[in-house]
Amino acid sequence: MQFGIFSVGDVTPDPTTGRTPSEHERIAATVAIAQKAEEVGLDVFATGEHHNPPFVPSSPTTLLGYLAGRTERLILSTSTTLITTNDPVKIAEDFSVLQHLSEGRVDIMLGRGNTGPVYPWFGKDIRAAVSLTVENYELLRALWDEPIVDWSGKYRTPLQGFTLAPRPLDDVAPFVWHAAIRTPEIAELAAYYGDGFFANHIFWPASHTERMIALYRQRFAHYGHGTAEQAVVGLGGQVFMRPNSQDAVEEFRPYFDNAPVYGHGPSLEEFTAQTPLTVGSPQEVIDRTLGFRDYVGDYQRQLFLVDHAGLPLKTVLEQLDLLGAEVIPVLRKEFAVGRGDEVPDAPTHASQVAAARSRAGADEDAR
């Protein structure tokens, strides 16, 4: 099982000091956070994609390319690449290059995006978000999988005799996660292609996530990719820790109360009771996270959000120290207990290459 962090890249004032970091400071902090994630033994760093203030990650592939040269082991991903407003040709090219730069340490998480004004900035209509997702992914898949692409659709100009350059590393595309908070059509899309499904498990109650994952698993099996237990699942989560639970609550409360995404609504206590947000001791984070398996089954990737709401870099790095030293080692051990033999490991480039060669060998034997 893989553990890591994801960032939305918000530039938010620190409510305890009133200071807002510059965009340059926020980008530099993100690099430091990713490097720290590798240092403390995490597996994955993922960055979001936003094209509007107060966010800075408008070019995730630029950031990931830089991180590829500054890290050695970390899997570099997105936590979301906008399949709706990006050109699939450019996505295919960028991630093929990233594969080569990182020696395969890259995968991709696709999502629709929920910021309405972004769509017209890129010449798209948010009302067509789901159909754009389906069509653009069909093309993206073809670009990675087929040596010569002839394609036509509704939302972009046709392609005739197009060959992607460079080809994916080892001629195997990056592993694809389809991300959604509330949209069952995305779970269906992931199941249809046999890709991973990432439930961004941060704002909705456990019962909602349970239904979404169950749908994906059922449809994954329906399309013949394996059993429901063999479906590849990832979850998001939000945590804030201190060795003492009450210290964590006291310190995090002003950040929660003023955060643009959930401040000025339910209280911190109400929100932690109703969603997976965990504010407390490392043991409380361990217990809460292990409980996710009770309603989604065994899964492959757990990402935590730790650098949002104006938290200063020093505090974020302290959170990573706690994750690396006290939380992740226990989670690795406990999640392995009782894990079914048929449950697949988390995807890596090496495992994808091995699977592709196995399929090629089976096809050759069949001839």
Short mmCIF file of the C-alpha atoms (twelve columns), coordinates in Angstrom:
data_MODEL
# 
_entry.id   MODEL 
# 
loop_
_atom_site.group_PDB 
_atom_site.id 
_atom_site.type_symbol 
_atom_site.label_atom_id 
_atom_site.label_alt_id 
_atom_site.label_comp_id 
_atom_site.label_asym_id 
_atom_site.label_seq_id 
_atom_site.Cartn_x 
_atom_site.Cartn_y 
_atom_site.Cartn_z 
_atom_site.pdbx_PDB_model_num 
ATOM 1   C CA . MET A 1   0.000   0.000   0.000   1 
ATOM 2   C CA . GLN A 2   1.198   3.497   -0.848  1 
ATOM 3   C CA . PHE A 3   1.045   6.481   1.487   1 
ATOM 4   C CA . GLY A 4   1.630   10.086  0.585   1 
ATOM 5   C CA . ILE A 5   0.411   13.650  0.589   1 
ATOM 6   C CA . PHE A 6   -1.432  15.861  -1.846  1 
ATOM 7   C CA . SER A 7   -1.448  19.633  -2.105  1 
ATOM 8   C CA . VAL A 8   -4.062  21.999  -3.527  1 
ATOM 9   C CA . GLY A 9   -1.513  24.823  -3.557  1 
ATOM 10  C CA . ASP A 10  -3.664  27.476  -1.900  1 
ATOM 11  C CA . VAL A 11  -2.191  30.834  -0.912  1 
ATOM 12  C CA . THR A 12  -4.103  31.563  2.276   1 
ATOM 13  C CA . PRO A 13  -3.394  34.097  5.038   1 
ATOM 14  C CA . ASP A 14  -2.203  32.644  8.315   1 
ATOM 15  C CA . PRO A 15  -5.074  33.609  10.635  1 
ATOM 16  C CA . THR A 16  -2.780  33.633  13.671  1 
ATOM 17  C CA . THR A 17  -0.386  36.216  12.216  1 
ATOM 18  C CA . GLY A 18  -2.331  37.833  9.379   1 
ATOM 19  C CA . ARG A 19  0.569   37.211  7.005   1 
ATOM 20  C CA . THR A 20  -0.028  35.937  3.480   1 
ATOM 21  C CA . PRO A 21  2.902   34.216  1.763   1 
ATOM 22  C CA . SER A 22  3.863   35.393  -1.687  1 
ATOM 23  C CA . GLU A 23  3.230   33.120  -4.642  1 
ATOM 24  C CA . HIS A 24  6.985   32.580  -4.893  1 
ATOM 25  C CA . GLU A 25  7.133   31.540  -1.246  1 
ATOM 26  C CA . ARG A 26  4.233   29.141  -1.679  1 
ATOM 27  C CA . ILE A 27  5.807   27.441  -4.692  1 
ATOM 28  C CA . ALA A 28  9.160   27.139  -2.910  1 
ATOM 29  C CA . ALA A 29  7.367   25.727  0.138   1 
ATOM 30  C CA . THR A 30  5.671   23.106  -2.027  1 
ATOM 31  C CA . VAL A 31  9.062   21.918  -3.267  1 
ATOM 32  C CA . ALA A 32  10.332  21.717  0.312   1 
ATOM 33  C CA . ILE A 33  7.237   19.770  1.346   1 
ATOM 34  C CA . ALA A 34  7.677   17.224  -1.457  1 
ATOM 35  C CA . GLN A 35  11.349  16.728  -0.606  1 
ATOM 36  C CA . LYS A 36  10.454  16.301  3.062   1 
ATOM 37  C CA . ALA A 37  7.843   13.702  2.122   1 
ATOM 38  C CA . GLU A 38  10.550  11.597  0.510   1 
ATOM 39  C CA . GLU A 39  12.928  12.180  3.434   1 
ATOM 40  C CA . VAL A 40  10.450  10.841  6.010   1 
ATOM 41  C CA . GLY A 41  9.627   7.744   3.955   1 
ATOM 42  C CA . LEU A 42  6.364   8.571   2.195   1 
ATOM 43  C CA . ASP A 43  5.682   7.030   -1.210  1 
ATOM 44  C CA . VAL A 44  3.741   9.674   -3.152  1 
ATOM 45  C CA . PHE A 45  3.572   13.435  -3.628  1 
ATOM 46  C CA . ALA A 46  0.661   14.797  -5.665  1 
ATOM 47  C CA . THR A 47  -0.142  18.352  -6.710  1 
ATOM 48  C CA . GLY A 48  -3.461  19.834  -7.784  1 
ATOM 49  C CA . GLU A 49  -4.165  21.982  -10.832 1 
ATOM 50  C CA . HIS A 50  -5.789  25.387  -10.476 1 
ATOM 51  C CA . HIS A 51  -5.875  28.379  -12.823 1 
ATOM 52  C CA . ASN A 52  -7.308  31.022  -10.521 1 
ATOM 53  C CA . PRO A 53  -6.184  32.868  -7.399  1 
ATOM 54  C CA . PRO A 54  -5.563  32.098  -4.588  1 
ATOM 55  C CA . PHE A 55  -3.838  28.992  -5.983  1 
ATOM 56  C CA . VAL A 56  -0.399  28.583  -7.570  1 
ATOM 57  C CA . PRO A 57  -0.241  25.141  -9.283  1 
ATOM 58  C CA . SER A 58  -1.386  26.210  -12.756 1 
ATOM 59  C CA . SER A 59  1.362   24.071  -14.341 1 
ATOM 60  C CA . PRO A 60  1.595   20.779  -12.428 1 
ATOM 61  C CA . THR A 61  3.872   19.131  -14.962 1 
ATOM 62  C CA . THR A 62  6.437   21.924  -14.590 1 
ATOM 63  C CA . LEU A 63  6.496   21.391  -10.836 1 
ATOM 64  C CA . LEU A 64  6.654   17.590  -11.152 1 
ATOM 65  C CA . GLY A 65  9.446   17.813  -13.725 1 
ATOM 66  C CA . TYR A 66  11.462  19.938  -11.317 1 
ATOM 67  C CA . LEU A 67  10.752  17.518  -8.478  1 
ATOM 68  C CA . ALA A 68  11.838  14.601  -10.648 1 
ATOM 69  C CA . GLY A 69  15.324  16.078  -10.585 1 
ATOM 70  C CA . ARG A 70  15.226  16.805  -6.836  1 
ATOM 71  C CA . THR A 71  13.985  13.417  -5.620  1 
ATOM 72  C CA . GLU A 72  15.067  9.820   -6.116  1 
ATOM 73  C CA . ARG A 73  12.290  7.516   -4.933  1 
ATOM 74  C CA . LEU A 74  9.063   9.491   -4.599  1 
ATOM 75  C CA . ILE A 75  6.184   8.715   -6.967  1 
ATOM 76  C CA . LEU A 76  5.108   12.035  -8.505  1 
ATOM 77  C CA . SER A 77  1.457   12.479  -9.354  1 
ATOM 78  C CA . THR A 78  -1.317  14.980  -9.762  1 
ATOM 79  C CA . SER A 79  -4.296  15.416  -7.566  1 
ATOM 80  C CA . THR A 80  -5.992  16.538  -10.281 1 
ATOM 81  C CA . THR A 81  -5.127  17.016  -13.935 1 
ATOM 82  C CA . LEU A 82  -8.129  18.658  -15.576 1 
ATOM 83  C CA . ILE A 83  -9.229  16.276  -18.311 1 
ATOM 84  C CA . THR A 84  -11.998 18.692  -19.268 1 
ATOM 85  C CA . THR A 85  -10.050 21.864  -20.052 1 
ATOM 86  C CA . ASN A 86  -6.630  20.489  -21.040 1 
ATOM 87  C CA . ASP A 87  -5.959  19.249  -24.556 1 
ATOM 88  C CA . PRO A 88  -5.525  15.450  -24.393 1 
ATOM 89  C CA . VAL A 89  -2.623  15.685  -26.844 1 
ATOM 90  C CA . LYS A 90  -0.750  17.998  -24.491 1 
ATOM 91  C CA . ILE A 91  -1.536  15.802  -21.468 1 
ATOM 92  C CA . ALA A 92  -0.197  12.745  -23.314 1 
ATOM 93  C CA . GLU A 93  2.983   14.542  -24.367 1 
ATOM 94  C CA . ASP A 94  3.670   16.106  -20.974 1 
ATOM 95  C CA . PHE A 95  3.263   12.891  -19.018 1 
ATOM 96  C CA . SER A 96  5.304   10.858  -21.473 1 
ATOM 97  C CA . VAL A 97  8.151   13.336  -20.996 1 
ATOM 98  C CA . LEU A 98  7.680   13.167  -17.217 1 
ATOM 99  C CA . GLN A 99  7.942   9.394   -17.337 1 
ATOM 100 C CA . HIS A 100 11.320  9.640   -19.049 1 
ATOM 101 C CA . LEU A 101 12.597  12.371  -16.726 1 
ATOM 102 C CA . SER A 102 11.597  10.474  -13.590 1 
ATOM 103 C CA . GLU A 103 12.516  6.950   -14.772 1 
ATOM 104 C CA . GLY A 104 8.864   5.994   -14.485 1 
ATOM 105 C CA . ARG A 105 8.153   7.582   -11.081 1 
ATOM 106 C CA . VAL A 106 4.977   9.271   -12.276 1 
ATOM 107 C CA . ASP A 107 1.274   8.592   -12.565 1 
ATOM 108 C CA . ILE A 108 -1.728  10.818  -13.202 1 
ATOM 109 C CA . MET A 109 -5.017  11.576  -11.501 1 
ATOM 110 C CA . LEU A 110 -7.717  12.927  -13.805 1 
ATOM 111 C CA . GLY A 111 -10.647 15.058  -12.699 1 
ATOM 112 C CA . ARG A 112 -13.228 17.466  -14.057 1 
ATOM 113 C CA . GLY A 113 -12.587 20.499  -11.868 1 
ATOM 114 C CA . ASN A 114 -15.410 22.330  -10.137 1 
ATOM 115 C CA . THR A 115 -14.478 25.987  -10.641 1 
ATOM 116 C CA . GLY A 116 -17.011 27.281  -13.140 1 
ATOM 117 C CA . PRO A 117 -15.089 30.302  -14.523 1 
ATOM 118 C CA . VAL A 118 -12.123 28.109  -15.537 1 
ATOM 119 C CA . TYR A 119 -14.095 26.381  -18.295 1 
ATOM 120 C CA . PRO A 120 -14.666 29.434  -20.535 1 
ATOM 121 C CA . TRP A 121 -11.064 30.546  -19.979 1 
ATOM 122 C CA . PHE A 122 -10.110 27.434  -21.952 1 
ATOM 123 C CA . GLY A 123 -13.005 27.616  -24.399 1 
ATOM 124 C CA . LYS A 124 -15.136 24.955  -22.687 1 
ATOM 125 C CA . ASP A 125 -18.624 24.781  -21.173 1 
ATOM 126 C CA . ILE A 126 -18.984 23.427  -17.644 1 
ATOM 127 C CA . ARG A 127 -22.387 22.017  -18.585 1 
ATOM 128 C CA . ALA A 128 -20.555 19.534  -20.812 1 
ATOM 129 C CA . ALA A 129 -18.111 18.506  -18.064 1 
ATOM 130 C CA . VAL A 130 -18.969 14.804  -17.947 1 
ATOM 131 C CA . SER A 131 -19.198 14.326  -21.711 1 
ATOM 132 C CA . LEU A 132 -15.926 16.260  -22.146 1 
ATOM 133 C CA . THR A 133 -14.334 13.927  -19.630 1 
ATOM 134 C CA . VAL A 134 -15.464 10.809  -21.477 1 
ATOM 135 C CA . GLU A 135 -14.446 12.029  -24.931 1 
ATOM 136 C CA . ASN A 136 -11.113 13.521  -23.904 1 
ATOM 137 C CA . TYR A 137 -10.120 10.411  -22.017 1 
ATOM 138 C CA . GLU A 138 -10.971 8.215   -24.984 1 
ATOM 139 C CA . LEU A 139 -8.522  10.265  -27.024 1 
ATOM 140 C CA . LEU A 140 -5.862  10.345  -24.305 1 
ATOM 141 C CA . ARG A 141 -6.001  6.581   -23.993 1 
ATOM 142 C CA . ALA A 142 -5.618  6.188   -27.759 1 
ATOM 143 C CA . LEU A 143 -2.643  8.548   -27.862 1 
ATOM 144 C CA . TRP A 144 -0.770  6.492   -25.286 1 
ATOM 145 C CA . ASP A 145 -1.809  3.042   -26.532 1 
ATOM 146 C CA . GLU A 146 -1.801  3.334   -30.332 1 
ATOM 147 C CA . PRO A 147 1.245   4.101   -32.515 1 
ATOM 148 C CA . ILE A 148 -0.818  6.025   -35.081 1 
ATOM 149 C CA . VAL A 149 -4.045  7.789   -34.108 1 
ATOM 150 C CA . ASP A 150 -6.915  8.669   -36.428 1 
ATOM 151 C CA . TRP A 151 -9.633  10.232  -34.304 1 
ATOM 152 C CA . SER A 152 -12.618 12.562  -34.464 1 
ATOM 153 C CA . GLY A 153 -15.009 13.762  -31.796 1 
ATOM 154 C CA . LYS A 154 -17.357 16.540  -30.788 1 
ATOM 155 C CA . TYR A 155 -15.158 18.854  -28.748 1 
ATOM 156 C CA . ARG A 156 -11.847 19.206  -30.618 1 
ATOM 157 C CA . THR A 157 -10.516 19.097  -34.149 1 
ATOM 158 C CA . PRO A 158 -9.847  15.629  -35.632 1 
ATOM 159 C CA . LEU A 159 -6.457  13.929  -35.684 1 
ATOM 160 C CA . GLN A 160 -5.172  12.145  -38.759 1 
ATOM 161 C CA . GLY A 161 -2.085  9.981   -38.712 1 
ATOM 162 C CA . PHE A 162 -0.857  11.451  -35.418 1 
ATOM 163 C CA . THR A 163 1.986   9.761   -33.523 1 
ATOM 164 C CA . LEU A 164 2.781   10.764  -29.964 1 
ATOM 165 C CA . ALA A 165 6.373   11.849  -29.362 1 
ATOM 166 C CA . PRO A 166 7.969   10.801  -27.164 1 
ATOM 167 C CA . ARG A 167 6.276   7.478   -26.715 1 
ATOM 168 C CA . PRO A 168 5.616   6.470   -23.090 1 
ATOM 169 C CA . LEU A 169 8.582   4.993   -21.238 1 
ATOM 170 C CA . ASP A 170 8.884   1.272   -22.065 1 
ATOM 171 C CA . ASP A 171 5.813   1.891   -24.249 1 
ATOM 172 C CA . VAL A 172 3.642   1.703   -21.104 1 
ATOM 173 C CA . ALA A 173 1.433   4.656   -20.225 1 
ATOM 174 C CA . PRO A 174 1.400   6.190   -16.736 1 
ATOM 175 C CA . PHE A 175 -1.086  4.550   -14.407 1 
ATOM 176 C CA . VAL A 176 -4.338  6.514   -14.431 1 
ATOM 177 C CA . TRP A 177 -6.518  7.357   -11.440 1 
ATOM 178 C CA . HIS A 178 -9.933  8.930   -12.031 1 
ATOM 179 C CA . ALA A 179 -10.829 11.235  -9.159  1 
ATOM 180 C CA . ALA A 180 -14.249 12.315  -7.958  1 
ATOM 181 C CA . ILE A 181 -15.919 13.570  -4.829  1 
ATOM 182 C CA . ARG A 182 -19.555 13.119  -5.781  1 
ATOM 183 C CA . THR A 183 -19.919 12.040  -9.439  1 
ATOM 184 C CA . PRO A 184 -20.826 8.369   -10.079 1 
ATOM 185 C CA . GLU A 185 -20.180 8.738   -13.819 1 
ATOM 186 C CA . ILE A 186 -16.460 9.052   -13.026 1 
ATOM 187 C CA . ALA A 187 -16.514 5.829   -11.015 1 
ATOM 188 C CA . GLU A 188 -18.166 4.216   -14.041 1 
ATOM 189 C CA . LEU A 189 -15.482 5.588   -16.381 1 
ATOM 190 C CA . ALA A 190 -12.677 4.250   -14.187 1 
ATOM 191 C CA . ALA A 191 -14.356 0.849   -14.033 1 
ATOM 192 C CA . TYR A 192 -14.928 0.709   -17.799 1 
ATOM 193 C CA . TYR A 193 -11.224 1.159   -18.549 1 
ATOM 194 C CA . GLY A 194 -9.999  -0.884  -15.607 1 
ATOM 195 C CA . ASP A 195 -8.188  2.146   -14.185 1 
ATOM 196 C CA . GLY A 196 -7.872  3.250   -10.576 1 
ATOM 197 C CA . PHE A 197 -10.570 5.227   -8.779  1 
ATOM 198 C CA . PHE A 198 -9.601  7.866   -6.236  1 
ATOM 199 C CA . ALA A 199 -12.340 9.053   -3.902  1 
ATOM 200 C CA . ASN A 200 -11.353 12.481  -2.634  1 
ATOM 201 C CA . HIS A 201 -12.569 11.562  0.769   1 
ATOM 202 C CA . ILE A 202 -12.469 14.968  2.471   1 
ATOM 203 C CA . PHE A 203 -15.838 16.728  2.494   1 
ATOM 204 C CA . TRP A 204 -18.497 14.008  2.500   1 
ATOM 205 C CA . PRO A 205 -19.506 11.451  5.139   1 
ATOM 206 C CA . ALA A 206 -18.263 7.891   5.117   1 
ATOM 207 C CA . SER A 207 -21.594 6.579   3.807   1 
ATOM 208 C CA . HIS A 208 -21.173 8.562   0.581   1 
ATOM 209 C CA . THR A 209 -17.627 7.313   -0.026  1 
ATOM 210 C CA . GLU A 210 -18.761 3.773   0.734   1 
ATOM 211 C CA . ARG A 211 -21.429 3.991   -2.007  1 
ATOM 212 C CA . MET A 212 -19.024 5.444   -4.573  1 
ATOM 213 C CA . ILE A 213 -16.371 2.783   -3.986  1 
ATOM 214 C CA . ALA A 214 -18.959 -0.003  -4.008  1 
ATOM 215 C CA . LEU A 215 -20.274 1.222   -7.366  1 
ATOM 216 C CA . TYR A 216 -16.764 1.336   -8.827  1 
ATOM 217 C CA . ARG A 217 -15.904 -2.150  -7.571  1 
ATOM 218 C CA . GLN A 218 -19.148 -3.612  -8.876  1 
ATOM 219 C CA . ARG A 219 -18.702 -2.077  -12.338 1 
ATOM 220 C CA . PHE A 220 -14.977 -2.993  -12.456 1 
ATOM 221 C CA . ALA A 221 -15.999 -6.626  -12.087 1 
ATOM 222 C CA . HIS A 222 -18.895 -6.177  -14.539 1 
ATOM 223 C CA . TYR A 223 -16.483 -5.054  -17.271 1 
ATOM 224 C CA . GLY A 224 -14.342 -8.138  -16.767 1 
ATOM 225 C CA . HIS A 225 -11.197 -6.610  -15.279 1 
ATOM 226 C CA . GLY A 226 -11.194 -8.938  -12.270 1 
ATOM 227 C CA . THR A 227 -13.104 -9.358  -9.054  1 
ATOM 228 C CA . ALA A 228 -14.455 -6.424  -7.077  1 
ATOM 229 C CA . GLU A 229 -11.644 -6.965  -4.581  1 
ATOM 230 C CA . GLN A 230 -9.074  -6.541  -7.369  1 
ATOM 231 C CA . ALA A 231 -10.238 -3.027  -8.238  1 
ATOM 232 C CA . VAL A 232 -7.636  -0.328  -7.507  1 
ATOM 233 C CA . VAL A 233 -8.835  2.243   -4.971  1 
ATOM 234 C CA . GLY A 234 -7.301  5.391   -3.503  1 
ATOM 235 C CA . LEU A 235 -8.573  7.698   -0.772  1 
ATOM 236 C CA . GLY A 236 -7.856  11.256  0.263   1 
ATOM 237 C CA . GLY A 237 -7.876  12.521  3.821   1 
ATOM 238 C CA . GLN A 238 -7.111  15.561  5.976   1 
ATOM 239 C CA . VAL A 239 -5.117  15.462  9.193   1 
ATOM 240 C CA . PHE A 240 -3.558  17.768  11.744  1 
ATOM 241 C CA . MET A 241 -1.534  16.281  14.583  1 
ATOM 242 C CA . ARG A 242 0.278   17.106  17.749  1 
ATOM 243 C CA . PRO A 243 1.527   14.596  20.338  1 
ATOM 244 C CA . ASN A 244 -1.305  15.743  22.589  1 
ATOM 245 C CA . SER A 245 -4.805  15.728  21.101  1 
ATOM 246 C CA . GLN A 246 -6.014  18.882  22.835  1 
ATOM 247 C CA . ASP A 247 -2.963  20.800  21.648  1 
ATOM 248 C CA . ALA A 248 -3.786  19.775  18.069  1 
ATOM 249 C CA . VAL A 249 -7.386  20.968  18.371  1 
ATOM 250 C CA . GLU A 250 -6.392  24.271  19.973  1 
ATOM 251 C CA . GLU A 251 -3.704  24.997  17.382  1 
ATOM 252 C CA . PHE A 252 -5.714  23.991  14.332  1 
ATOM 253 C CA . ARG A 253 -9.003  25.672  15.285  1 
ATOM 254 C CA . PRO A 254 -8.196  29.178  13.944  1 
ATOM 255 C CA . TYR A 255 -7.003  27.661  10.656  1 
ATOM 256 C CA . PHE A 256 -10.188 25.621  10.343  1 
ATOM 257 C CA . ASP A 257 -12.474 28.498  11.334  1 
ATOM 258 C CA . ASN A 258 -10.994 30.813  8.696   1 
ATOM 259 C CA . ALA A 259 -10.262 28.360  5.888   1 
ATOM 260 C CA . PRO A 260 -11.944 29.341  2.588   1 
ATOM 261 C CA . VAL A 261 -12.985 25.747  1.890   1 
ATOM 262 C CA . TYR A 262 -14.775 24.967  5.136   1 
ATOM 263 C CA . GLY A 263 -14.522 27.881  7.518   1 
ATOM 264 C CA . HIS A 264 -17.549 29.827  8.739   1 
ATOM 265 C CA . GLY A 265 -19.744 26.735  8.564   1 
ATOM 266 C CA . PRO A 266 -19.964 23.693  10.838  1 
ATOM 267 C CA . SER A 267 -17.744 23.740  13.908  1 
ATOM 268 C CA . LEU A 268 -14.470 21.851  13.937  1 
ATOM 269 C CA . GLU A 269 -16.055 19.213  16.156  1 
ATOM 270 C CA . GLU A 270 -19.048 18.837  13.837  1 
ATOM 271 C CA . PHE A 271 -16.853 18.594  10.758  1 
ATOM 272 C CA . THR A 272 -14.526 15.969  12.248  1 
ATOM 273 C CA . ALA A 273 -17.543 13.932  13.337  1 
ATOM 274 C CA . GLN A 274 -19.185 14.064  9.894   1 
ATOM 275 C CA . THR A 275 -16.157 13.756  7.572   1 
ATOM 276 C CA . PRO A 276 -12.739 12.037  7.584   1 
ATOM 277 C CA . LEU A 277 -10.944 15.189  8.836   1 
ATOM 278 C CA . THR A 278 -8.883  14.049  11.842  1 
ATOM 279 C CA . VAL A 279 -7.418  16.553  14.288  1 
ATOM 280 C CA . GLY A 280 -5.669  15.005  17.240  1 
ATOM 281 C CA . SER A 281 -2.812  12.730  18.241  1 
ATOM 282 C CA . PRO A 282 -0.928  10.380  15.890  1 
ATOM 283 C CA . GLN A 283 -2.794  7.452   17.464  1 
ATOM 284 C CA . GLU A 284 -6.132  9.073   16.634  1 
ATOM 285 C CA . VAL A 285 -5.012  9.503   13.004  1 
ATOM 286 C CA . ILE A 286 -3.942  5.853   12.918  1 
ATOM 287 C CA . ASP A 287 -7.244  4.636   14.351  1 
ATOM 288 C CA . ARG A 288 -9.366  6.808   12.061  1 
ATOM 289 C CA . THR A 289 -7.427  5.869   8.938   1 
ATOM 290 C CA . LEU A 290 -7.522  2.150   9.692   1 
ATOM 291 C CA . GLY A 291 -11.279 2.538   10.005  1 
ATOM 292 C CA . PHE A 292 -11.552 3.529   6.344   1 
ATOM 293 C CA . ARG A 293 -11.005 -0.124  5.401   1 
ATOM 294 C CA . ASP A 294 -14.194 -1.042  7.259   1 
ATOM 295 C CA . TYR A 295 -16.314 0.609   4.591   1 
ATOM 296 C CA . VAL A 296 -14.183 0.626   1.409   1 
ATOM 297 C CA . GLY A 297 -12.344 -2.680  1.781   1 
ATOM 298 C CA . ASP A 298 -8.622  -3.175  1.177   1 
ATOM 299 C CA . TYR A 299 -7.246  -0.384  -0.959  1 
ATOM 300 C CA . GLN A 300 -3.989  0.702   -2.573  1 
ATOM 301 C CA . ARG A 301 -3.263  4.393   -1.918  1 
ATOM 302 C CA . GLN A 302 -3.874  6.800   0.957   1 
ATOM 303 C CA . LEU A 303 -3.027  10.482  0.492   1 
ATOM 304 C CA . PHE A 304 -3.269  13.127  3.207   1 
ATOM 305 C CA . LEU A 305 -3.772  16.879  2.879   1 
ATOM 306 C CA . VAL A 306 -1.506  18.648  5.384   1 
ATOM 307 C CA . ASP A 307 -0.435  21.987  3.868   1 
ATOM 308 C CA . HIS A 308 -3.620  24.019  3.459   1 
ATOM 309 C CA . ALA A 309 -5.575  26.797  5.179   1 
ATOM 310 C CA . GLY A 310 -2.580  29.053  5.778   1 
ATOM 311 C CA . LEU A 311 -0.515  26.631  7.869   1 
ATOM 312 C CA . PRO A 312 3.107   27.852  7.928   1 
ATOM 313 C CA . LEU A 313 5.801   25.722  6.313   1 
ATOM 314 C CA . LYS A 314 7.429   24.926  9.660   1 
ATOM 315 C CA . THR A 315 4.173   23.436  10.931  1 
ATOM 316 C CA . VAL A 316 3.646   21.410  7.755   1 
ATOM 317 C CA . LEU A 317 7.136   19.937  7.987   1 
ATOM 318 C CA . GLU A 318 6.400   18.992  11.604  1 
ATOM 319 C CA . GLN A 319 3.264   17.212  10.407  1 
ATOM 320 C CA . LEU A 320 5.381   15.237  7.952   1 
ATOM 321 C CA . ASP A 321 7.800   14.273  10.695  1 
ATOM 322 C CA . LEU A 322 4.895   12.867  12.701  1 
ATOM 323 C CA . LEU A 323 3.496   11.043  9.673   1 
ATOM 324 C CA . GLY A 324 6.838   9.503   8.823   1 
ATOM 325 C CA . ALA A 325 7.900   8.543   12.328  1 
ATOM 326 C CA . GLU A 326 4.684   7.644   14.143  1 
ATOM 327 C CA . VAL A 327 1.806   7.125   11.725  1 
ATOM 328 C CA . ILE A 328 2.854   5.561   8.420   1 
ATOM 329 C CA . PRO A 329 4.964   2.699   9.887   1 
ATOM 330 C CA . VAL A 330 1.986   1.584   11.967  1 
ATOM 331 C CA . LEU A 331 -0.443  1.948   9.059   1 
ATOM 332 C CA . ARG A 332 1.818   -0.123  6.785   1 
ATOM 333 C CA . LYS A 333 1.917   -2.903  9.345   1 
ATOM 334 C CA . GLU A 334 -1.759  -2.865  10.274  1 
ATOM 335 C CA . PHE A 335 -3.124  -2.559  6.734   1 
ATOM 336 C CA . ALA A 336 -1.105  -5.651  5.791   1 
ATOM 337 C CA . VAL A 337 -2.871  -7.714  8.463   1 
ATOM 338 C CA . GLY A 338 -5.708  -9.711  6.960   1 
ATOM 339 C CA . ARG A 339 -5.176  -8.323  3.472   1 
ATOM 340 C CA . GLY A 340 -6.593  -10.769 0.954   1 
ATOM 341 C CA . ASP A 341 -4.212  -12.629 -1.343  1 
ATOM 342 C CA . GLU A 342 -6.106  -11.460 -4.424  1 
ATOM 343 C CA . VAL A 343 -5.900  -7.782  -3.485  1 
ATOM 344 C CA . PRO A 344 -3.397  -6.174  -5.898  1 
ATOM 345 C CA . ASP A 345 -0.445  -4.132  -4.746  1 
ATOM 346 C CA . ALA A 346 -0.372  -0.414  -5.415  1 
ATOM 347 C CA . PRO A 347 0.486   0.300   -9.055  1 
ATOM 348 C CA . THR A 348 4.014   1.286   -10.068 1 
ATOM 349 C CA . HIS A 349 5.696   1.668   -13.429 1 
ATOM 350 C CA . ALA A 350 7.563   -1.587  -12.866 1 
ATOM 351 C CA . SER A 351 4.351   -3.477  -12.137 1 
ATOM 352 C CA . GLN A 352 2.676   -1.949  -15.198 1 
ATOM 353 C CA . VAL A 353 5.585   -2.988  -17.419 1 
ATOM 354 C CA . ALA A 354 5.511   -6.516  -16.004 1 
ATOM 355 C CA . ALA A 355 1.758   -6.766  -16.634 1 
ATOM 356 C CA . ALA A 356 2.170   -5.524  -20.209 1 
ATOM 357 C CA . ARG A 357 4.880   -8.093  -20.912 1 
ATOM 358 C CA . SER A 358 2.758   -10.831 -19.398 1 
ATOM 359 C CA . ARG A 359 -0.161  -9.895  -21.653 1 
ATOM 360 C CA . ALA A 360 2.142   -9.791  -24.684 1 
ATOM 361 C CA . GLY A 361 3.479   -13.238 -23.823 1 
ATOM 362 C CA . ALA A 362 -0.014  -14.630 -23.434 1 
ATOM 363 C CA . ASP A 363 -1.019  -13.177 -26.783 1 
ATOM 364 C CA . GLU A 364 2.051   -14.730 -28.427 1 
ATOM 365 C CA . ASP A 365 1.250   -18.120 -26.901 1 
ATOM 366 C CA . ALA A 366 -2.323  -17.852 -28.140 1 
ATOM 367 C CA . ARG A 367 -1.070  -17.515 -31.708 1 
# 
